[in-house]
Amino acid sequence: MQLLELTLESPQANLALDEALLETIEEESSHRELLRIWEAPTPMVVVGRSTKIDEEVDRARCEELGIPVLRRASGGATIVAGPGCLMYAAVLSHAQRPQLALLDAAHRTVLEPLANEL
């Protein structure tokens, strides 16, 4: 698995890079795997692809505070993050790891070694 430790200048750029890495590896039709670790450079609210923003986010308050509300390409719950929050994006091969079809198994594959190192 390739490791990429890279934080870009904005939350928007970081989420866009995560999505671009996924799309690029999928287009290669390879079994390449990648783990990107980055830190949220500024406060942000990130919602999953099917989240109903108005039900989970106080948009007016976020706007008042200058906190962007962003949507990621993957699913999952809404999160609040900022400096000091470690983020990760993983592109894993189902061909190499069929057990990762279960989301919990995919999270464990990435987070257990990370937790052990920390």
TAKALIN-V43311 format. One record per residue. N is the residue number from 0. PHI is phi as a letter, one per 20 degrees, with the letter a starting at -180 (999 if undefined). BURIAL is + if it has 24 or more other C-alpha atoms within 12 Angstrom, else -. Layout:
n/phi/burial
N/PHI/BURIAL
N/PHI/BURIAL
This chain:
n/phi/burial
0/999/-
1/e/-
2/d/-
3/c/-
4/d/-
5/b/-
6/d/+
7/e/-
8/f/-
9/c/-
10/g/+
11/f/+
12/f/-
13/f/+
14/f/+
15/f/-
16/f/+
17/g/+
18/f/+
19/f/-
20/f/+
21/g/+
22/f/-
23/f/-
24/f/-
25/f/-
26/f/-
27/f/-
28/l/-
29/d/-
30/d/-
31/f/+
32/c/+
33/b/+
34/c/+
35/d/+
36/d/+
37/b/+
38/d/+
39/f/+
40/f/+
41/b/+
42/g/+
43/b/+
44/d/+
45/c/+
46/d/+
47/f/-
48/f/-
49/d/-
50/f/-
51/e/-
52/g/-
53/f/-
54/e/-
55/d/-
56/c/+
57/e/-
58/f/-
59/f/-
60/f/-
61/f/-
62/f/-
63/g/-
64/e/-
65/m/-
66/e/+
67/f/+
68/d/+
69/c/+
70/d/+
71/e/+
72/f/-
73/e/-
74/e/-
75/o/-
76/f/-
77/f/+
78/c/+
79/d/+
80/b/+
81/a/-
82/g/-
83/n/-
84/e/-
85/e/-
86/d/+
87/b/+
88/c/+
89/c/+
90/d/+
91/d/+
92/e/+
93/f/-
94/f/-
95/e/-
96/c/-
97/f/-
98/f/-
99/e/-
100/f/-
101/e/-
102/g/-
103/f/-
104/f/-
105/f/-
106/f/-
107/f/-
108/g/+
109/e/+
110/e/-
111/f/-
112/f/-
113/f/-
114/f/-
115/f/-
116/f/-
117/f/-
